Amino acid sequence: MELILLIFVFVMAAFLGFELIQKVPSQLHTPLMSGSNAISGITMVGAIVAIRSTGGELGMWLGFVALILATINVVGGYLVTDRMLAMFKKKGK
């Protein structure tokens, strides 16, 4: 029963996330990226806690994979945000 509930929450989160992001105007994408980077930072902390607190080897490896993916997400998000902000800077002569 718990697995079905977790799958339901995952599907609803994916659907709602897609619907919300689809309706964001282009002017708000940079602040949205910054907010999602902060959430991914929290995910990194959670992954580190999962690595340290699990007793089994499977949990440790899953936490490690989560840490790697969250790190890639944070770095990529900051690179995209920086590139988007560079488009708004005035060109020098």
PDB file with one MODEL, atoms N, CA, C and O in Angstrom:
MODEL        1
ATOM      1  N   MET A   1       0.827  -1.194   0.000  1.00  0.00           N
ATOM      2  CA  MET A   1       0.000   0.000   0.000  1.00  0.00           C
ATOM      3  C   MET A   1       0.871   1.258   0.000  1.00  0.00           C
ATOM      4  O   MET A   1       0.551   2.240  -0.670  1.00  0.00           O
ATOM      5  N   GLU A   2       1.964   1.224   0.748  1.00  0.00           N
ATOM      6  CA  GLU A   2       2.822   2.397   0.817  1.00  0.00           C
ATOM      7  C   GLU A   2       3.482   2.681  -0.531  1.00  0.00           C
ATOM      8  O   GLU A   2       3.643   3.842  -0.907  1.00  0.00           O
ATOM      9  N   LEU A   3       3.861   1.640  -1.254  1.00  0.00           N
ATOM     10  CA  LEU A   3       4.477   1.822  -2.564  1.00  0.00           C
ATOM     11  C   LEU A   3       3.504   2.471  -3.543  1.00  0.00           C
ATOM     12  O   LEU A   3       3.899   3.331  -4.330  1.00  0.00           O
ATOM     13  N   ILE A   4       2.248   2.068  -3.500  1.00  0.00           N
ATOM     14  CA  ILE A   4       1.237   2.657  -4.385  1.00  0.00           C
ATOM     15  C   ILE A   4       1.046   4.140  -4.069  1.00  0.00           C
ATOM     16  O   ILE A   4       0.893   4.957  -4.978  1.00  0.00           O
ATOM     17  N   LEU A   5       1.054   4.481  -2.795  1.00  0.00           N
ATOM     18  CA  LEU A   5       0.928   5.886  -2.395  1.00  0.00           C
ATOM     19  C   LEU A   5       2.125   6.696  -2.877  1.00  0.00           C
ATOM     20  O   LEU A   5       1.956   7.813  -3.365  1.00  0.00           O
ATOM     21  N   LEU A   6       3.324   6.152  -2.747  1.00  0.00           N
ATOM     22  CA  LEU A   6       4.512   6.861  -3.211  1.00  0.00           C
ATOM     23  C   LEU A   6       4.496   7.052  -4.718  1.00  0.00           C
ATOM     24  O   LEU A   6       4.878   8.114  -5.209  1.00  0.00           O
ATOM     25  N   ILE A   7       4.063   6.050  -5.453  1.00  0.00           N
ATOM     26  CA  ILE A   7       3.964   6.176  -6.910  1.00  0.00           C
ATOM     27  C   ILE A   7       2.921   7.223  -7.282  1.00  0.00           C
ATOM     28  O   ILE A   7       3.130   8.002  -8.212  1.00  0.00           O
ATOM     29  N   PHE A   8       1.793   7.251  -6.560  1.00  0.00           N
ATOM     30  CA  PHE A   8       0.750   8.250  -6.810  1.00  0.00           C
ATOM     31  C   PHE A   8       1.280   9.663  -6.577  1.00  0.00           C
ATOM     32  O   PHE A   8       1.029  10.557  -7.385  1.00  0.00           O
ATOM     33  N   VAL A   9       2.007   9.871  -5.484  1.00  0.00           N
ATOM     34  CA  VAL A   9       2.563  11.191  -5.183  1.00  0.00           C
ATOM     35  C   VAL A   9       3.572  11.593  -6.260  1.00  0.00           C
ATOM     36  O   VAL A   9       3.601  12.749  -6.681  1.00  0.00           O
ATOM     37  N   PHE A  10       4.397  10.644  -6.707  1.00  0.00           N
ATOM     38  CA  PHE A  10       5.374  10.939  -7.760  1.00  0.00           C
ATOM     39  C   PHE A  10       4.688  11.349  -9.056  1.00  0.00           C
ATOM     40  O   PHE A  10       5.091  12.328  -9.685  1.00  0.00           O
ATOM     41  N   VAL A  11       3.669  10.623  -9.457  1.00  0.00           N
ATOM     42  CA  VAL A  11       2.959  10.935 -10.704  1.00  0.00           C
ATOM     43  C   VAL A  11       2.262  12.288 -10.594  1.00  0.00           C
ATOM     44  O   VAL A  11       2.296  13.076 -11.539  1.00  0.00           O
ATOM     45  N   MET A  12       1.640  12.563  -9.471  1.00  0.00           N
ATOM     46  CA  MET A  12       0.972  13.862  -9.294  1.00  0.00           C
ATOM     47  C   MET A  12       1.976  15.009  -9.297  1.00  0.00           C
ATOM     48  O   MET A  12       1.713  16.058  -9.885  1.00  0.00           O
ATOM     49  N   ALA A  13       3.124  14.822  -8.645  1.00  0.00           N
ATOM     50  CA  ALA A  13       4.153  15.866  -8.620  1.00  0.00           C
ATOM     51  C   ALA A  13       4.694  16.124 -10.023  1.00  0.00           C
ATOM     52  O   ALA A  13       4.910  17.274 -10.404  1.00  0.00           O
ATOM     53  N   ALA A  14       4.913  15.057 -10.790  1.00  0.00           N
ATOM     54  CA  ALA A  14       5.401  15.225 -12.156  1.00  0.00           C
ATOM     55  C   ALA A  14       4.371  15.953 -13.014  1.00  0.00           C
ATOM     56  O   ALA A  14       4.726  16.853 -13.776  1.00  0.00           O
ATOM     57  N   PHE A  15       3.106  15.574 -12.898  1.00  0.00           N
ATOM     58  CA  PHE A  15       2.053  16.214 -13.686  1.00  0.00           C
ATOM     59  C   PHE A  15       1.895  17.685 -13.312  1.00  0.00           C
ATOM     60  O   PHE A  15       1.840  18.544 -14.192  1.00  0.00           O
ATOM     61  N   LEU A  16       1.821  17.982 -12.009  1.00  0.00           N
ATOM     62  CA  LEU A  16       1.663  19.367 -11.579  1.00  0.00           C
ATOM     63  C   LEU A  16       2.882  20.210 -11.936  1.00  0.00           C
ATOM     64  O   LEU A  16       2.745  21.365 -12.340  1.00  0.00           O
ATOM     65  N   GLY A  17       4.067  19.638 -11.787  1.00  0.00           N
ATOM     66  CA  GLY A  17       5.279  20.364 -12.155  1.00  0.00           C
ATOM     67  C   GLY A  17       5.294  20.721 -13.628  1.00  0.00           C
ATOM     68  O   GLY A  17       5.645  21.843 -13.995  1.00  0.00           O
ATOM     69  N   PHE A  18       4.916  19.774 -14.472  1.00  0.00           N
ATOM     70  CA  PHE A  18       4.875  20.030 -15.915  1.00  0.00           C
ATOM     71  C   PHE A  18       3.857  21.116 -16.240  1.00  0.00           C
ATOM     72  O   PHE A  18       4.141  22.014 -17.033  1.00  0.00           O
ATOM     73  N   GLU A  19       2.679  21.042 -15.638  1.00  0.00           N
ATOM     74  CA  GLU A  19       1.639  22.027 -15.922  1.00  0.00           C
ATOM     75  C   GLU A  19       2.028  23.418 -15.435  1.00  0.00           C
ATOM     76  O   GLU A  19       1.731  24.407 -16.104  1.00  0.00           O
ATOM     77  N   LEU A  20       2.680  23.509 -14.296  1.00  0.00           N
ATOM     78  CA  LEU A  20       3.076  24.818 -13.777  1.00  0.00           C
ATOM     79  C   LEU A  20       4.205  25.437 -14.588  1.00  0.00           C
ATOM     80  O   LEU A  20       4.161  26.627 -14.899  1.00  0.00           O
ATOM     81  N   ILE A  21       5.209  24.650 -14.931  1.00  0.00           N
ATOM     82  CA  ILE A  21       6.343  25.171 -15.686  1.00  0.00           C
ATOM     83  C   ILE A  21       5.923  25.594 -17.085  1.00  0.00           C
ATOM     84  O   ILE A  21       6.472  26.548 -17.636  1.00  0.00           O
ATOM     85  N   GLN A  22       4.970  24.904 -17.654  1.00  0.00           N
ATOM     86  CA  GLN A  22       4.509  25.209 -19.007  1.00  0.00           C
ATOM     87  C   GLN A  22       3.887  26.603 -19.075  1.00  0.00           C
ATOM     88  O   GLN A  22       3.926  27.241 -20.127  1.00  0.00           O
ATOM     89  N   LYS A  23       3.325  27.076 -17.993  1.00  0.00           N
ATOM     90  CA  LYS A  23       2.620  28.356 -17.998  1.00  0.00           C
ATOM     91  C   LYS A  23       3.469  29.530 -17.506  1.00  0.00           C
ATOM     92  O   LYS A  23       2.950  30.635 -17.349  1.00  0.00           O
ATOM     93  N   VAL A  24       4.762  29.313 -17.262  1.00  0.00           N
ATOM     94  CA  VAL A  24       5.637  30.382 -16.773  1.00  0.00           C
ATOM     95  C   VAL A  24       6.071  31.247 -17.952  1.00  0.00           C
ATOM     96  O   VAL A  24       6.568  30.726 -18.950  1.00  0.00           O
ATOM     97  N   PRO A  25       5.885  32.579 -17.844  1.00  0.00           N
ATOM     98  CA  PRO A  25       6.350  33.448 -18.926  1.00  0.00           C
ATOM     99  C   PRO A  25       7.884  33.470 -18.992  1.00  0.00           C
ATOM    100  O   PRO A  25       8.559  33.166 -18.008  1.00  0.00           O
ATOM    101  N   SER A  26       8.415  33.829 -20.144  1.00  0.00           N
ATOM    102  CA  SER A  26       9.868  33.773 -20.352  1.00  0.00           C
ATOM    103  C   SER A  26      10.629  34.731 -19.432  1.00  0.00           C
ATOM    104  O   SER A  26      11.795  34.480 -19.130  1.00  0.00           O
ATOM    105  N   GLN A  27      10.009  35.810 -18.985  1.00  0.00           N
ATOM    106  CA  GLN A  27      10.686  36.764 -18.109  1.00  0.00           C
ATOM    107  C   GLN A  27      10.942  36.184 -16.719  1.00  0.00           C
ATOM    108  O   GLN A  27      11.802  36.684 -15.993  1.00  0.00           O
ATOM    109  N   LEU A  28      10.220  35.153 -16.346  1.00  0.00           N
ATOM    110  CA  LEU A  28      10.355  34.586 -15.006  1.00  0.00           C
ATOM    111  C   LEU A  28      11.201  33.322 -14.964  1.00  0.00           C
ATOM    112  O   LEU A  28      11.321  32.706 -13.905  1.00  0.00           O
ATOM    113  N   HIS A  29      11.787  32.920 -16.080  1.00  0.00           N
ATOM    114  CA  HIS A  29      12.560  31.682 -16.076  1.00  0.00           C
ATOM    115  C   HIS A  29      13.830  31.784 -15.235  1.00  0.00           C
ATOM    116  O   HIS A  29      14.207  30.811 -14.581  1.00  0.00           O
ATOM    117  N   THR A  30      14.504  32.946 -15.235  1.00  0.00           N
ATOM    118  CA  THR A  30      15.728  33.097 -14.446  1.00  0.00           C
ATOM    119  C   THR A  30      15.453  32.991 -12.950  1.00  0.00           C
ATOM    120  O   THR A  30      16.166  32.249 -12.273  1.00  0.00           O
ATOM    121  N   PRO A  31      14.453  33.693 -12.387  1.00  0.00           N
ATOM    122  CA  PRO A  31      14.170  33.495 -10.962  1.00  0.00           C
ATOM    123  C   PRO A  31      13.702  32.072 -10.649  1.00  0.00           C
ATOM    124  O   PRO A  31      13.980  31.548  -9.570  1.00  0.00           O
ATOM    125  N   LEU A  32      13.004  31.459 -11.575  1.00  0.00           N
ATOM    126  CA  LEU A  32      12.557  30.092 -11.366  1.00  0.00           C
ATOM    127  C   LEU A  32      13.742  29.136 -11.313  1.00  0.00           C
ATOM    128  O   LEU A  32      13.756  28.212 -10.500  1.00  0.00           O
ATOM    129  N   MET A  33      14.731  29.349 -12.167  1.00  0.00           N
ATOM    130  CA  MET A  33      15.938  28.513 -12.141  1.00  0.00           C
ATOM    131  C   MET A  33      16.681  28.683 -10.822  1.00  0.00           C
ATOM    132  O   MET A  33      17.178  27.706 -10.263  1.00  0.00           O
ATOM    133  N   SER A  34      16.763  29.908 -10.322  1.00  0.00           N
ATOM    134  CA  SER A  34      17.442  30.131  -9.046  1.00  0.00           C
ATOM    135  C   SER A  34      16.722  29.414  -7.909  1.00  0.00           C
ATOM    136  O   SER A  34      17.361  28.845  -7.024  1.00  0.00           O
ATOM    137  N   GLY A  35      15.409  29.444  -7.935  1.00  0.00           N
ATOM    138  CA  GLY A  35      14.648  28.733  -6.906  1.00  0.00           C
ATOM    139  C   GLY A  35      14.813  27.235  -6.984  1.00  0.00           C
ATOM    140  O   GLY A  35      14.918  26.561  -5.959  1.00  0.00           O
ATOM    141  N   SER A  36      14.838  26.707  -8.200  1.00  0.00           N
ATOM    142  CA  SER A  36      15.024  25.263  -8.334  1.00  0.00           C
ATOM    143  C   SER A  36      16.438  24.847  -7.951  1.00  0.00           C
ATOM    144  O   SER A  36      16.642  23.725  -7.487  1.00  0.00           O
ATOM    145  N   ASN A  37      17.421  25.732  -8.137  1.00  0.00           N
ATOM    146  CA  ASN A  37      18.776  25.429  -7.682  1.00  0.00           C
ATOM    147  C   ASN A  37      18.830  25.341  -6.162  1.00  0.00           C
ATOM    148  O   ASN A  37      19.544  24.498  -5.618  1.00  0.00           O
ATOM    149  N   ALA A  38      18.094  26.189  -5.477  1.00  0.00           N
ATOM    150  CA  ALA A  38      18.055  26.121  -4.014  1.00  0.00           C
ATOM    151  C   ALA A  38      17.418  24.811  -3.556  1.00  0.00           C
ATOM    152  O   ALA A  38      17.878  24.199  -2.592  1.00  0.00           O
ATOM    153  N   ILE A  39      16.379  24.387  -4.232  1.00  0.00           N
ATOM    154  CA  ILE A  39      15.735  23.119  -3.877  1.00  0.00           C
ATOM    155  C   ILE A  39      16.679  21.951  -4.143  1.00  0.00           C
ATOM    156  O   ILE A  39      16.716  20.997  -3.366  1.00  0.00           O
ATOM    157  N   SER A  40      17.439  22.018  -5.229  1.00  0.00           N
ATOM    158  CA  SER A  40      18.404  20.954  -5.508  1.00  0.00           C
ATOM    159  C   SER A  40      19.527  20.943  -4.480  1.00  0.00           C
ATOM    160  O   SER A  40      20.078  19.885  -4.177  1.00  0.00           O
ATOM    161  N   GLY A  41      19.868  22.099  -3.948  1.00  0.00           N
ATOM    162  CA  GLY A  41      20.845  22.150  -2.859  1.00  0.00           C
ATOM    163  C   GLY A  41      20.335  21.423  -1.635  1.00  0.00           C
ATOM    164  O   GLY A  41      21.097  20.730  -0.961  1.00  0.00           O
ATOM    165  N   ILE A  42      19.060  21.572  -1.340  1.00  0.00           N
ATOM    166  CA  ILE A  42      18.458  20.847  -0.217  1.00  0.00           C
ATOM    167  C   ILE A  42      18.458  19.350  -0.517  1.00  0.00           C
ATOM    168  O   ILE A  42      18.647  18.537   0.388  1.00  0.00           O
ATOM    169  N   THR A  43      18.249  18.984  -1.770  1.00  0.00           N
ATOM    170  CA  THR A  43      18.311  17.581  -2.169  1.00  0.00           C
ATOM    171  C   THR A  43      19.707  17.023  -1.944  1.00  0.00           C
ATOM    172  O   THR A  43      19.854  15.867  -1.548  1.00  0.00           O
ATOM    173  N   MET A  44      20.723  17.820  -2.190  1.00  0.00           N
ATOM    174  CA  MET A  44      22.095  17.369  -1.946  1.00  0.00           C
ATOM    175  C   MET A  44      22.324  17.094  -0.468  1.00  0.00           C
ATOM    176  O   MET A  44      22.960  16.102  -0.111  1.00  0.00           O
ATOM    177  N   VAL A  45      21.816  17.955   0.385  1.00  0.00           N
ATOM    178  CA  VAL A  45      21.949  17.728   1.827  1.00  0.00           C
ATOM    179  C   VAL A  45      21.219  16.450   2.231  1.00  0.00           C
ATOM    180  O   VAL A  45      21.741  15.658   3.016  1.00  0.00           O
ATOM    181  N   GLY A  46      20.016  16.247   1.698  1.00  0.00           N
ATOM    182  CA  GLY A  46      19.265  15.027   1.983  1.00  0.00           C
ATOM    183  C   GLY A  46      19.988  13.785   1.505  1.00  0.00           C
ATOM    184  O   GLY A  46      19.957  12.752   2.174  1.00  0.00           O
ATOM    185  N   ALA A  47      20.642  13.871   0.350  1.00  0.00           N
ATOM    186  CA  ALA A  47      21.396  12.723  -0.164  1.00  0.00           C
ATOM    187  C   ALA A  47      22.587  12.409   0.728  1.00  0.00           C
ATOM    188  O   ALA A  47      22.900  11.241   0.962  1.00  0.00           O
ATOM    189  N   ILE A  48      23.249  13.438   1.224  1.00  0.00           N
ATOM    190  CA  ILE A  48      24.376  13.211   2.138  1.00  0.00           C
ATOM    191  C   ILE A  48      23.894  12.559   3.421  1.00  0.00           C
ATOM    192  O   ILE A  48      24.542  11.648   3.935  1.00  0.00           O
ATOM    193  N   VAL A  49      22.770  13.012   3.939  1.00  0.00           N
ATOM    194  CA  VAL A  49      22.200  12.390   5.148  1.00  0.00           C
ATOM    195  C   VAL A  49      21.824  10.942   4.863  1.00  0.00           C
ATOM    196  O   VAL A  49      22.025  10.074   5.713  1.00  0.00           O
ATOM    197  N   ALA A  50      21.280  10.670   3.680  1.00  0.00           N
ATOM    198  CA  ALA A  50      20.902   9.301   3.327  1.00  0.00           C
ATOM    199  C   ALA A  50      22.132   8.402   3.222  1.00  0.00           C
ATOM    200  O   ALA A  50      22.084   7.237   3.617  1.00  0.00           O
ATOM    201  N   ILE A  51      23.216   8.930   2.699  1.00  0.00           N
ATOM    202  CA  ILE A  51      24.444   8.141   2.594  1.00  0.00           C
ATOM    203  C   ILE A  51      24.965   7.786   3.980  1.00  0.00           C
ATOM    204  O   ILE A  51      25.387   6.654   4.219  1.00  0.00           O
ATOM    205  N   ARG A  52      24.935   8.745   4.883  1.00  0.00           N
ATOM    206  CA  ARG A  52      25.523   8.540   6.211  1.00  0.00           C
ATOM    207  C   ARG A  52      24.643   7.727   7.144  1.00  0.00           C
ATOM    208  O   ARG A  52      25.154   7.047   8.034  1.00  0.00           O
ATOM    209  N   SER A  53      23.326   7.783   6.959  1.00  0.00           N
ATOM    210  CA  SER A  53      22.446   7.179   7.961  1.00  0.00           C
ATOM    211  C   SER A  53      21.935   5.794   7.596  1.00  0.00           C
ATOM    212  O   SER A  53      21.395   5.100   8.458  1.00  0.00           O
ATOM    213  N   THR A  54      22.085   5.373   6.357  1.00  0.00           N
ATOM    214  CA  THR A  54      21.556   4.065   5.978  1.00  0.00           C
ATOM    215  C   THR A  54      22.484   2.967   6.462  1.00  0.00           C
ATOM    216  O   THR A  54      23.706   3.110   6.456  1.00  0.00           O
ATOM    217  N   GLY A  55      21.872   1.865   6.882  1.00  0.00           N
ATOM    218  CA  GLY A  55      22.658   0.732   7.341  1.00  0.00           C
ATOM    219  C   GLY A  55      23.063  -0.189   6.211  1.00  0.00           C
ATOM    220  O   GLY A  55      24.065  -0.896   6.315  1.00  0.00           O
ATOM    221  N   GLY A  56      22.297  -0.192   5.130  1.00  0.00           N
ATOM    222  CA  GLY A  56      22.563  -1.109   4.030  1.00  0.00           C
ATOM    223  C   GLY A  56      23.399  -0.491   2.938  1.00  0.00           C
ATOM    224  O   GLY A  56      23.498   0.730   2.819  1.00  0.00           O
ATOM    225  N   GLU A  57      23.993  -1.347   2.149  1.00  0.00           N
ATOM    226  CA  GLU A  57      24.824  -0.875   1.052  1.00  0.00           C
ATOM    227  C   GLU A  57      23.985  -0.307  -0.091  1.00  0.00           C
ATOM    228  O   GLU A  57      24.413   0.632  -0.762  1.00  0.00           O
ATOM    229  N   LEU A  58      22.795  -0.867  -0.320  1.00  0.00           N
ATOM    230  CA  LEU A  58      21.925  -0.359  -1.380  1.00  0.00           C
ATOM    231  C   LEU A  58      21.523   1.090  -1.106  1.00  0.00           C
ATOM    232  O   LEU A  58      21.558   1.926  -2.010  1.00  0.00           O
ATOM    233  N   GLY A  59      21.143   1.389   0.135  1.00  0.00           N
ATOM    234  CA  GLY A  59      20.770   2.755   0.480  1.00  0.00           C
ATOM    235  C   GLY A  59      21.924   3.723   0.319  1.00  0.00           C
ATOM    236  O   GLY A  59      21.733   4.869  -0.087  1.00  0.00           O
ATOM    237  N   MET A  60      23.121   3.260   0.638  1.00  0.00           N
ATOM    238  CA  MET A  60      24.293   4.111   0.484  1.00  0.00           C
ATOM    239  C   MET A  60      24.544   4.416  -0.994  1.00  0.00           C
ATOM    240  O   MET A  60      24.851   5.556  -1.342  1.00  0.00           O
ATOM    241  N   TRP A  61      24.420   3.415  -1.865  1.00  0.00           N
ATOM    242  CA  TRP A  61      24.633   3.632  -3.287  1.00  0.00           C
ATOM    243  C   TRP A  61      23.535   4.504  -3.893  1.00  0.00           C
ATOM    244  O   TRP A  61      23.817   5.346  -4.746  1.00  0.00           O
ATOM    245  N   LEU A  62      22.295   4.312  -3.464  1.00  0.00           N
ATOM    246  CA  LEU A  62      21.211   5.163  -3.968  1.00  0.00           C
ATOM    247  C   LEU A  62      21.405   6.614  -3.524  1.00  0.00           C
ATOM    248  O   LEU A  62      21.155   7.542  -4.293  1.00  0.00           O
ATOM    249  N   GLY A  63      21.846   6.801  -2.298  1.00  0.00           N
ATOM    250  CA  GLY A  63      22.147   8.153  -1.824  1.00  0.00           C
ATOM    251  C   GLY A  63      23.287   8.783  -2.598  1.00  0.00           C
ATOM    252  O   GLY A  63      23.260   9.979  -2.886  1.00  0.00           O
ATOM    253  N   PHE A  64      24.293   7.981  -2.939  1.00  0.00           N
ATOM    254  CA  PHE A  64      25.417   8.477  -3.726  1.00  0.00           C
ATOM    255  C   PHE A  64      24.973   8.891  -5.128  1.00  0.00           C
ATOM    256  O   PHE A  64      25.389   9.934  -5.632  1.00  0.00           O
ATOM    257  N   VAL A  65      24.138   8.083  -5.746  1.00  0.00           N
ATOM    258  CA  VAL A  65      23.611   8.421  -7.074  1.00  0.00           C
ATOM    259  C   VAL A  65      22.762   9.692  -6.993  1.00  0.00           C
ATOM    260  O   VAL A  65      22.837  10.554  -7.869  1.00  0.00           O
ATOM    261  N   ALA A  66      21.955   9.800  -5.934  1.00  0.00           N
ATOM    262  CA  ALA A  66      21.144  11.015  -5.753  1.00  0.00           C
ATOM    263  C   ALA A  66      22.033  12.237  -5.580  1.00  0.00           C
ATOM    264  O   ALA A  66      21.724  13.311  -6.096  1.00  0.00           O
ATOM    265  N   LEU A  67      23.132  12.080  -4.860  1.00  0.00           N
ATOM    266  CA  LEU A  67      24.054  13.194  -4.661  1.00  0.00           C
ATOM    267  C   LEU A  67      24.693  13.616  -5.985  1.00  0.00           C
ATOM    268  O   LEU A  67      24.807  14.810  -6.260  1.00  0.00           O
ATOM    269  N   ILE A  68      25.105  12.663  -6.795  1.00  0.00           N
ATOM    270  CA  ILE A  68      25.717  12.980  -8.094  1.00  0.00           C
ATOM    271  C   ILE A  68      24.708  13.692  -9.000  1.00  0.00           C
ATOM    272  O   ILE A  68      25.036  14.706  -9.616  1.00  0.00           O
ATOM    273  N   LEU A  69      23.489  13.167  -9.083  1.00  0.00           N
ATOM    274  CA  LEU A  69      22.479  13.781  -9.958  1.00  0.00           C
ATOM    275  C   LEU A  69      22.079  15.175  -9.476  1.00  0.00           C
ATOM    276  O   LEU A  69      21.889  16.079 -10.291  1.00  0.00           O
ATOM    277  N   ALA A  70      21.950  15.358  -8.163  1.00  0.00           N
ATOM    278  CA  ALA A  70      21.609  16.681  -7.638  1.00  0.00           C
ATOM    279  C   ALA A  70      22.741  17.675  -7.886  1.00  0.00           C
ATOM    280  O   ALA A  70      22.487  18.847  -8.166  1.00  0.00           O
ATOM    281  N   THR A  71      23.984  17.214  -7.785  1.00  0.00           N
ATOM    282  CA  THR A  71      25.123  18.093  -8.055  1.00  0.00           C
ATOM    283  C   THR A  71      25.140  18.522  -9.517  1.00  0.00           C
ATOM    284  O   THR A  71      25.378  19.692  -9.816  1.00  0.00           O
ATOM    285  N   ILE A  72      24.891  17.591 -10.423  1.00  0.00           N
ATOM    286  CA  ILE A  72      24.822  17.933 -11.844  1.00  0.00           C
ATOM    287  C   ILE A  72      23.696  18.940 -12.095  1.00  0.00           C
ATOM    288  O   ILE A  72      23.857  19.867 -12.888  1.00  0.00           O
ATOM    289  N   ASN A  73      22.570  18.759 -11.424  1.00  0.00           N
ATOM    290  CA  ASN A  73      21.437  19.664 -11.585  1.00  0.00           C
ATOM    291  C   ASN A  73      21.776  21.067 -11.081  1.00  0.00           C
ATOM    292  O   ASN A  73      21.439  22.056 -11.733  1.00  0.00           O
ATOM    293  N   VAL A  74      22.435  21.159  -9.934  1.00  0.00           N
ATOM    294  CA  VAL A  74      22.780  22.473  -9.382  1.00  0.00           C
ATOM    295  C   VAL A  74      23.786  23.194 -10.282  1.00  0.00           C
ATOM    296  O   VAL A  74      23.595  24.364 -10.615  1.00  0.00           O
ATOM    297  N   VAL A  75      24.846  22.503 -10.671  1.00  0.00           N
ATOM    298  CA  VAL A  75      25.868  23.133 -11.516  1.00  0.00           C
ATOM    299  C   VAL A  75      25.277  23.545 -12.865  1.00  0.00           C
ATOM    300  O   VAL A  75      25.509  24.662 -13.328  1.00  0.00           O
ATOM    301  N   GLY A  76      24.528  22.661 -13.486  1.00  0.00           N
ATOM    302  CA  GLY A  76      23.899  23.000 -14.763  1.00  0.00           C
ATOM    303  C   GLY A  76      22.915  24.149 -14.635  1.00  0.00           C
ATOM    304  O   GLY A  76      22.841  25.008 -15.514  1.00  0.00           O
ATOM    305  N   GLY A  77      22.159  24.168 -13.545  1.00  0.00           N
ATOM    306  CA  GLY A  77      21.204  25.260 -13.336  1.00  0.00           C
ATOM    307  C   GLY A  77      21.887  26.600 -13.179  1.00  0.00           C
ATOM    308  O   GLY A  77      21.424  27.602 -13.724  1.00  0.00           O
ATOM    309  N   TYR A  78      22.999  26.630 -12.428  1.00  0.00           N
ATOM    310  CA  TYR A  78      23.718  27.888 -12.284  1.00  0.00           C
ATOM    311  C   TYR A  78      24.374  28.324 -13.591  1.00  0.00           C
ATOM    312  O   TYR A  78      24.448  29.520 -13.874  1.00  0.00           O
ATOM    313  N   LEU A  79      24.847  27.380 -14.384  1.00  0.00           N
ATOM    314  CA  LEU A  79      25.422  27.747 -15.684  1.00  0.00           C
ATOM    315  C   LEU A  79      24.357  28.326 -16.607  1.00  0.00           C
ATOM    316  O   LEU A  79      24.606  29.314 -17.298  1.00  0.00           O
ATOM    317  N   VAL A  80      23.189  27.726 -16.625  1.00  0.00           N
ATOM    318  CA  VAL A  80      22.097  28.236 -17.459  1.00  0.00           C
ATOM    319  C   VAL A  80      21.639  29.602 -16.968  1.00  0.00           C
ATOM    320  O   VAL A  80      21.389  30.499 -17.774  1.00  0.00           O
ATOM    321  N   THR A  81      21.528  29.771 -15.648  1.00  0.00           N
ATOM    322  CA  THR A  81      21.123  31.057 -15.087  1.00  0.00           C
ATOM    323  C   THR A  81      22.133  32.136 -15.433  1.00  0.00           C
ATOM    324  O   THR A  81      21.752  33.248 -15.800  1.00  0.00           O
ATOM    325  N   ASP A  82      23.410  31.822 -15.322  1.00  0.00           N
ATOM    326  CA  ASP A  82      24.458  32.788 -15.651  1.00  0.00           C
ATOM    327  C   ASP A  82      24.395  33.168 -17.132  1.00  0.00           C
ATOM    328  O   ASP A  82      24.555  34.335 -17.490  1.00  0.00           O
ATOM    329  N   ARG A  83      24.165  32.191 -17.967  1.00  0.00           N
ATOM    330  CA  ARG A  83      24.071  32.470 -19.407  1.00  0.00           C
ATOM    331  C   ARG A  83      22.855  33.333 -19.724  1.00  0.00           C
ATOM    332  O   ARG A  83      22.926  34.224 -20.570  1.00  0.00           O
ATOM    333  N   MET A  84      21.751  33.072 -19.052  1.00  0.00           N
ATOM    334  CA  MET A  84      20.550  33.875 -19.290  1.00  0.00           C
ATOM    335  C   MET A  84      20.749  35.306 -18.806  1.00  0.00           C
ATOM    336  O   MET A  84      20.314  36.248 -19.468  1.00  0.00           O
ATOM    337  N   LEU A  85      21.405  35.480 -17.652  1.00  0.00           N
ATOM    338  CA  LEU A  85      21.645  36.832 -17.150  1.00  0.00           C
ATOM    339  C   LEU A  85      22.627  37.587 -18.036  1.00  0.00           C
ATOM    340  O   LEU A  85      22.540  38.811 -18.145  1.00  0.00           O
ATOM    341  N   ALA A  86      23.555  36.883 -18.669  1.00  0.00           N
ATOM    342  CA  ALA A  86      24.508  37.532 -19.568  1.00  0.00           C
ATOM    343  C   ALA A  86      23.801  38.122 -20.780  1.00  0.00           C
ATOM    344  O   ALA A  86      24.300  39.082 -21.368  1.00  0.00           O
ATOM    345  N   MET A  87      22.667  37.584 -21.166  1.00  0.00           N
ATOM    346  CA  MET A  87      21.928  38.124 -22.307  1.00  0.00           C
ATOM    347  C   MET A  87      21.351  39.504 -22.005  1.00  0.00           C
ATOM    348  O   MET A  87      21.074  40.267 -22.931  1.00  0.00           O
ATOM    349  N   PHE A  88      21.164  39.838 -20.725  1.00  0.00           N
ATOM    350  CA  PHE A  88      20.587  41.122 -20.363  1.00  0.00           C
ATOM    351  C   PHE A  88      21.643  42.212 -20.136  1.00  0.00           C
ATOM    352  O   PHE A  88      21.288  43.377 -19.954  1.00  0.00           O
ATOM    353  N   LYS A  89      22.923  41.856 -20.143  1.00  0.00           N
ATOM    354  CA  LYS A  89      23.980  42.853 -19.936  1.00  0.00           C
ATOM    355  C   LYS A  89      24.163  43.668 -21.206  1.00  0.00           C
ATOM    356  O   LYS A  89      23.984  43.174 -22.319  1.00  0.00           O
ATOM    357  N   LYS A  90      24.526  44.935 -21.007  1.00  0.00           N
ATOM    358  CA  LYS A  90      24.759  45.809 -22.157  1.00  0.00           C
ATOM    359  C   LYS A  90      26.095  45.446 -22.789  1.00  0.00           C
ATOM    360  O   LYS A  90      27.066  45.130 -22.101  1.00  0.00           O
ATOM    361  N   LYS A  91      26.116  45.499 -24.102  1.00  0.00           N
ATOM    362  CA  LYS A  91      27.333  45.198 -24.845  1.00  0.00           C
ATOM    363  C   LYS A  91      28.285  46.390 -24.755  1.00  0.00           C
ATOM    364  O   LYS A  91      27.874  47.536 -24.936  1.00  0.00           O
ATOM    365  N   GLY A  92      29.567  46.108 -24.471  1.00  0.00           N
ATOM    366  CA  GLY A  92      30.577  47.168 -24.409  1.00  0.00           C
ATOM    367  C   GLY A  92      31.028  47.575 -25.795  1.00  0.00           C
ATOM    368  O   GLY A  92      30.894  46.819 -26.757  1.00  0.00           O
ATOM    369  N   LYS A  93      31.574  48.799 -25.884  1.00  0.00           N
ATOM    370  CA  LYS A  93      32.022  49.303 -27.206  1.00  0.00           C
ATOM    371  C   LYS A  93      33.456  48.921 -27.438  1.00  0.00           C
ATOM    372  O   LYS A  93      34.020  49.247 -28.483  1.00  0.00           O
TER     373      LYS A  93
ENDMDL
END
